Amino acid sequence: MIVYDKVGQAVGSYLIPMFVITSFPSLFALGKMTGTQMIWGVLAPVIFIAISRFAWTRGIRNYSSASG
């Protein structure tokens, strides 16, 4: 995460949260995590699970089986 510029860090942390999984644990262990990152690290899984659940239930509701 540190090797990217500010735009890359923002995209990797908030839009496509791959840095939450890959970089946040090491930032926390090294004591370099900011308060905002810590809050986002807790909220991101909850938010993205809620989005996934919404998409899943929406898809299941519109699903019709091939056999009837």
mmCIF file of the C-alpha atoms, coordinates in Angstrom:
data_MODEL
# 
_entry.id   MODEL 
# 
loop_
_atom_site.group_PDB 
_atom_site.id 
_atom_site.type_symbol 
_atom_site.label_atom_id 
_atom_site.label_alt_id 
_atom_site.label_comp_id 
_atom_site.label_asym_id 
_atom_site.label_entity_id 
_atom_site.label_seq_id 
_atom_site.pdbx_PDB_ins_code 
_atom_site.Cartn_x 
_atom_site.Cartn_y 
_atom_site.Cartn_z 
_atom_site.occupancy 
_atom_site.B_iso_or_equiv 
_atom_site.pdbx_formal_charge 
_atom_site.auth_seq_id 
_atom_site.auth_comp_id 
_atom_site.auth_asym_id 
_atom_site.auth_atom_id 
_atom_site.pdbx_PDB_model_num 
ATOM 1  C CA . MET A 1 1  ? 0.000   0.000   0.000   1.00 0.00 ? 1  MET A CA 1 
ATOM 2  C CA . ILE A 1 2  ? 2.820   2.404   0.846   1.00 0.00 ? 2  ILE A CA 1 
ATOM 3  C CA . VAL A 1 3  ? 4.409   2.137   -2.622  1.00 0.00 ? 3  VAL A CA 1 
ATOM 4  C CA . TYR A 1 4  ? 1.304   3.618   -4.296  1.00 0.00 ? 4  TYR A CA 1 
ATOM 5  C CA . ASP A 1 5  ? 0.467   7.314   -4.616  1.00 0.00 ? 5  ASP A CA 1 
ATOM 6  C CA . LYS A 1 6  ? -2.486  8.847   -2.752  1.00 0.00 ? 6  LYS A CA 1 
ATOM 7  C CA . VAL A 1 7  ? -4.988  8.017   -5.517  1.00 0.00 ? 7  VAL A CA 1 
ATOM 8  C CA . GLY A 1 8  ? -3.828  4.401   -5.635  1.00 0.00 ? 8  GLY A CA 1 
ATOM 9  C CA . GLN A 1 9  ? -4.051  4.150   -1.868  1.00 0.00 ? 9  GLN A CA 1 
ATOM 10 C CA . ALA A 1 10 ? -7.578  5.572   -1.866  1.00 0.00 ? 10 ALA A CA 1 
ATOM 11 C CA . VAL A 1 11 ? -8.757  3.186   -4.598  1.00 0.00 ? 11 VAL A CA 1 
ATOM 12 C CA . GLY A 1 12 ? -7.106  0.188   -2.929  1.00 0.00 ? 12 GLY A CA 1 
ATOM 13 C CA . SER A 1 13 ? -8.484  1.053   0.492   1.00 0.00 ? 13 SER A CA 1 
ATOM 14 C CA . TYR A 1 14 ? -11.993 2.337   -0.165  1.00 0.00 ? 14 TYR A CA 1 
ATOM 15 C CA . LEU A 1 15 ? -13.209 1.490   -3.672  1.00 0.00 ? 15 LEU A CA 1 
ATOM 16 C CA . ILE A 1 16 ? -11.734 -1.996  -4.063  1.00 0.00 ? 16 ILE A CA 1 
ATOM 17 C CA . PRO A 1 17 ? -10.678 -2.767  -0.484  1.00 0.00 ? 17 PRO A CA 1 
ATOM 18 C CA . MET A 1 18 ? -7.764  -5.083  -1.220  1.00 0.00 ? 18 MET A CA 1 
ATOM 19 C CA . PHE A 1 19 ? -5.439  -3.113  1.078   1.00 0.00 ? 19 PHE A CA 1 
ATOM 20 C CA . VAL A 1 20 ? -7.791  -3.723  4.008   1.00 0.00 ? 20 VAL A CA 1 
ATOM 21 C CA . ILE A 1 21 ? -6.893  -7.411  3.746   1.00 0.00 ? 21 ILE A CA 1 
ATOM 22 C CA . THR A 1 22 ? -3.263  -7.173  2.643   1.00 0.00 ? 22 THR A CA 1 
ATOM 23 C CA . SER A 1 23 ? -1.794  -4.088  4.324   1.00 0.00 ? 23 SER A CA 1 
ATOM 24 C CA . PHE A 1 24 ? -3.889  -3.158  7.327   1.00 0.00 ? 24 PHE A CA 1 
ATOM 25 C CA . PRO A 1 25 ? -2.701  -6.060  9.535   1.00 0.00 ? 25 PRO A CA 1 
ATOM 26 C CA . SER A 1 26 ? 0.958   -5.146  9.032   1.00 0.00 ? 26 SER A CA 1 
ATOM 27 C CA . LEU A 1 27 ? 0.264   -1.418  9.515   1.00 0.00 ? 27 LEU A CA 1 
ATOM 28 C CA . PHE A 1 28 ? -1.482  -2.275  12.785  1.00 0.00 ? 28 PHE A CA 1 
ATOM 29 C CA . ALA A 1 29 ? 1.353   -4.537  13.941  1.00 0.00 ? 29 ALA A CA 1 
ATOM 30 C CA . LEU A 1 30 ? 3.935   -1.841  13.163  1.00 0.00 ? 30 LEU A CA 1 
ATOM 31 C CA . GLY A 1 31 ? 1.889   0.843   14.918  1.00 0.00 ? 31 GLY A CA 1 
ATOM 32 C CA . LYS A 1 32 ? 1.555   2.924   11.739  1.00 0.00 ? 32 LYS A CA 1 
ATOM 33 C CA . MET A 1 33 ? -2.211  2.653   11.316  1.00 0.00 ? 33 MET A CA 1 
ATOM 34 C CA . THR A 1 34 ? -4.181  5.899   11.552  1.00 0.00 ? 34 THR A CA 1 
ATOM 35 C CA . GLY A 1 35 ? -7.480  6.195   13.359  1.00 0.00 ? 35 GLY A CA 1 
ATOM 36 C CA . THR A 1 36 ? -9.358  6.538   10.080  1.00 0.00 ? 36 THR A CA 1 
ATOM 37 C CA . GLN A 1 37 ? -7.782  3.358   8.755   1.00 0.00 ? 37 GLN A CA 1 
ATOM 38 C CA . MET A 1 38 ? -8.654  1.534   11.954  1.00 0.00 ? 38 MET A CA 1 
ATOM 39 C CA . ILE A 1 39 ? -12.302 2.587   11.733  1.00 0.00 ? 39 ILE A CA 1 
ATOM 40 C CA . TRP A 1 40 ? -12.436 1.660   8.033   1.00 0.00 ? 40 TRP A CA 1 
ATOM 41 C CA . GLY A 1 41 ? -10.797 -1.686  8.790   1.00 0.00 ? 41 GLY A CA 1 
ATOM 42 C CA . VAL A 1 42 ? -13.674 -2.488  11.136  1.00 0.00 ? 42 VAL A CA 1 
ATOM 43 C CA . LEU A 1 43 ? -16.470 -1.051  8.988   1.00 0.00 ? 43 LEU A CA 1 
ATOM 44 C CA . ALA A 1 44 ? -15.374 -2.269  5.541   1.00 0.00 ? 44 ALA A CA 1 
ATOM 45 C CA . PRO A 1 45 ? -16.143 -5.981  6.105   1.00 0.00 ? 45 PRO A CA 1 
ATOM 46 C CA . VAL A 1 46 ? -19.572 -5.134  7.522   1.00 0.00 ? 46 VAL A CA 1 
ATOM 47 C CA . ILE A 1 47 ? -20.407 -2.804  4.630   1.00 0.00 ? 47 ILE A CA 1 
ATOM 48 C CA . PHE A 1 48 ? -19.211 -5.162  1.906   1.00 0.00 ? 48 PHE A CA 1 
ATOM 49 C CA . ILE A 1 49 ? -20.955 -8.179  3.465   1.00 0.00 ? 49 ILE A CA 1 
ATOM 50 C CA . ALA A 1 50 ? -24.173 -6.147  3.544   1.00 0.00 ? 50 ALA A CA 1 
ATOM 51 C CA . ILE A 1 51 ? -23.724 -5.200  -0.129  1.00 0.00 ? 51 ILE A CA 1 
ATOM 52 C CA . SER A 1 52 ? -23.016 -8.841  -1.020  1.00 0.00 ? 52 SER A CA 1 
ATOM 53 C CA . ARG A 1 53 ? -26.046 -10.050 0.902   1.00 0.00 ? 53 ARG A CA 1 
ATOM 54 C CA . PHE A 1 54 ? -28.263 -7.469  -0.792  1.00 0.00 ? 54 PHE A CA 1 
ATOM 55 C CA . ALA A 1 55 ? -26.971 -8.469  -4.249  1.00 0.00 ? 55 ALA A CA 1 
ATOM 56 C CA . TRP A 1 56 ? -27.418 -12.170 -3.434  1.00 0.00 ? 56 TRP A CA 1 
ATOM 57 C CA . THR A 1 57 ? -31.009 -11.846 -2.199  1.00 0.00 ? 57 THR A CA 1 
ATOM 58 C CA . ARG A 1 58 ? -31.846 -9.588  -5.133  1.00 0.00 ? 58 ARG A CA 1 
ATOM 59 C CA . GLY A 1 59 ? -30.402 -12.143 -7.559  1.00 0.00 ? 59 GLY A CA 1 
ATOM 60 C CA . ILE A 1 60 ? -32.180 -15.070 -5.906  1.00 0.00 ? 60 ILE A CA 1 
ATOM 61 C CA . ARG A 1 61 ? -35.474 -13.194 -6.018  1.00 0.00 ? 61 ARG A CA 1 
ATOM 62 C CA . ASN A 1 62 ? -35.115 -12.732 -9.790  1.00 0.00 ? 62 ASN A CA 1 
ATOM 63 C CA . TYR A 1 63 ? -33.845 -16.281 -10.417 1.00 0.00 ? 63 TYR A CA 1 
ATOM 64 C CA . SER A 1 64 ? -36.001 -18.795 -12.226 1.00 0.00 ? 64 SER A CA 1 
ATOM 65 C CA . SER A 1 65 ? -34.835 -22.363 -12.536 1.00 0.00 ? 65 SER A CA 1 
ATOM 66 C CA . ALA A 1 66 ? -34.347 -23.957 -15.927 1.00 0.00 ? 66 ALA A CA 1 
ATOM 67 C CA . SER A 1 67 ? -36.494 -26.910 -14.831 1.00 0.00 ? 67 SER A CA 1 
ATOM 68 C CA . GLY A 1 68 ? -39.468 -24.833 -13.892 1.00 0.00 ? 68 GLY A CA 1 
# 
